[in-house]
Amino acid sequence: MTGLEQRAIAALHSVKMPEKNWHARRAKFLYEMLHKSPYVKLHSTSAGDLWFLVWTYRRQIADRQVVAQANEIVNGALSLEFT
């Protein structure tokens, strides 16, 4: 995974999420993956989930570059890559 993806996963670790949906479970899975295999390339599904979660919880994330990347993927030209 890229350095920006690593920063995004680390930022999600401090975000408060509802426990009753898949968001917290997926963020925990990504965080565990970061610590076990930090240089493994994320699959498109995991990358899509990561940027969706960053975008969803962007108000709780202080890293502006991470939030800007999520915005570009969700709303910009890169959004077509995950469809």
C-alpha positions in Angstrom: 0.0 0.0 0.0 1.1 3.5 -0.6 2.2 6.0 2.1 -1.0 7.9 1.6 -3.1 4.7 2.1 -1.1 3.9 5.2 -1.8 7.4 6.6 -5.5 7.0 5.7 -5.8 3.7 7.6 -4.0 5.2 10.6 -6.4 8.2 10.6 -9.4 5.9 10.5 -8.1 4.2 13.6 -8.9 7.2 15.7 -12.4 7.9 14.1 -15.5 7.2 16.1 -17.9 4.9 14.2 -21.1 3.1 15.0 -20.5 -0.5 16.1 -23.7 -1.8 14.5 -22.6 -1.4 10.8 -19.7 -2.7 8.8 -17.6 0.5 9.0 -15.9 -0.3 12.3 -15.2 -3.9 11.3 -13.7 -2.9 8.0 -11.6 -0.1 9.5 -10.3 -2.6 12.1 -9.5 -5.1 9.3 -7.6 -2.5 7.3 -5.7 -1.4 10.5 -4.7 -5.0 11.2 -3.6 -5.4 7.6 -1.5 -2.2 7.9 0.4 -3.7 10.8 0.8 -7.2 9.4 1.7 -6.3 5.8 2.2 -2.6 5.3 3.7 -2.9 1.8 1.2 -5.3 0.3 -0.9 -3.7 -2.5 -4.5 -3.1 -1.5 -7.0 -4.9 -3.6 -9.5 -2.7 -5.4 -12.3 -3.6 -3.0 -10.2 -2.8 0.1 -9.0 0.5 -1.5 -12.6 1.4 -2.4 -13.7 0.7 1.2 -10.8 2.7 2.6 -11.5 5.8 0.6 -15.3 5.5 1.1 -14.7 5.4 4.9 -12.3 8.3 4.8 -14.8 10.3 2.9 -17.7 9.3 5.2 -15.7 10.3 8.3 -13.8 13.1 6.8 -14.9 15.6 9.4 -13.0 13.6 12.1 -9.8 13.3 10.1 -7.2 16.0 10.5 -4.9 15.0 7.6 -6.1 17.3 4.8 -4.1 15.4 2.1 -5.8 12.2 2.9 -9.3 13.8 2.9 -8.4 15.6 -0.4 -7.5 12.2 -2.0 -10.8 10.7 -0.8 -12.7 13.6 -2.2 -10.9 13.2 -5.6 -11.7 9.5 -5.7 -15.3 9.8 -4.5 -16.3 12.9 -6.4 -13.6 13.5 -9.0 -12.1 11.8 -12.1 -10.9 8.8 -10.1 -14.4 7.9 -9.1 -14.8 5.9 -12.3 -11.9 3.7 -11.4 -14.0 1.9 -8.7 -17.2 1.3 -10.7 
